[in-house]
Amino acid sequence: MKITVETIIKAPVGKVWIAYTTPDDITQWNAASDDWNTTKSTVDLRVGGAFSSRMEAKDGSFGFDFSGT
């Protein structure tokens, strides 16, 4: 499966890159809605590297992992 995400962000490219590729930053902005949060994130930007994020409902009712290479 292939997923493509596109958006326009009014910020310097370097700042956006850091926010999009730094696990601590990802946990601050990656949420489906105010009822959800990302509790864990990993990023390996090397060729063949993997990424993973754990998203959970804040009430603890559900959670899932999203990952890829």
C-alpha positions as CSV (number, residue, x, y, z in Angstrom):
1,M,0.0,0.0,0.0
2,K,1.2,3.5,-0.8
3,I,0.1,6.6,1.1
4,T,0.9,10.1,-0.2
5,V,0.4,13.1,2.1
6,E,0.6,16.7,0.8
7,T,0.1,20.0,2.6
8,I,1.3,23.6,2.4
9,I,2.9,25.0,5.5
10,K,3.9,28.6,5.9
11,A,7.3,28.0,7.6
12,P,10.9,27.6,6.6
13,V,11.6,24.3,5.0
14,G,14.3,23.4,7.6
15,K,12.0,24.0,10.5
16,V,9.3,21.8,8.9
17,W,11.8,19.1,8.2
18,I,12.9,18.9,11.8
19,A,9.3,18.9,13.1
20,Y,8.4,16.1,10.6
21,T,11.5,13.9,11.3
22,T,12.2,14.3,15.0
23,P,10.4,11.8,17.2
24,D,9.9,14.3,20.1
25,D,8.4,16.8,17.7
26,I,6.1,14.3,16.1
27,T,4.6,13.4,19.4
28,Q,3.7,17.1,19.8
29,W,1.7,17.6,16.5
30,N,0.6,14.2,15.2
31,A,-3.0,13.7,16.3
32,A,-6.2,12.8,14.5
33,S,-8.2,15.2,16.8
34,D,-8.0,16.7,20.2
35,D,-9.2,13.4,21.6
36,W,-6.0,11.6,20.4
37,N,-2.3,11.9,20.9
38,T,0.9,10.2,19.8
39,T,2.6,8.5,22.7
40,K,5.7,7.2,21.0
41,S,7.6,7.8,17.7
42,T,10.8,6.5,16.1
43,V,12.4,7.7,12.9
44,D,15.4,6.2,11.0
45,L,16.1,8.3,7.9
46,R,18.8,6.0,6.5
47,V,18.1,4.1,3.2
48,G,15.9,1.1,4.3
49,G,15.2,2.7,7.6
50,A,11.9,2.6,9.3
51,F,9.5,4.9,11.1
52,S,6.8,4.2,13.6
53,S,4.3,6.1,15.7
54,R,1.9,5.0,18.3
55,M,-1.4,6.9,18.4
56,E,-3.9,6.4,21.2
57,A,-7.2,7.9,22.3
58,K,-6.7,10.0,25.3
59,D,-9.3,8.1,27.2
60,G,-7.4,4.9,26.7
61,S,-10.2,3.2,24.7
62,F,-8.2,2.5,21.6
63,G,-4.7,2.8,20.1
64,F,-2.8,1.7,17.0
65,D,0.7,1.7,15.5
66,F,1.5,3.3,12.1
67,S,4.8,2.3,10.6
68,G,6.7,1.9,7.3
69,T,10.0,1.9,5.6
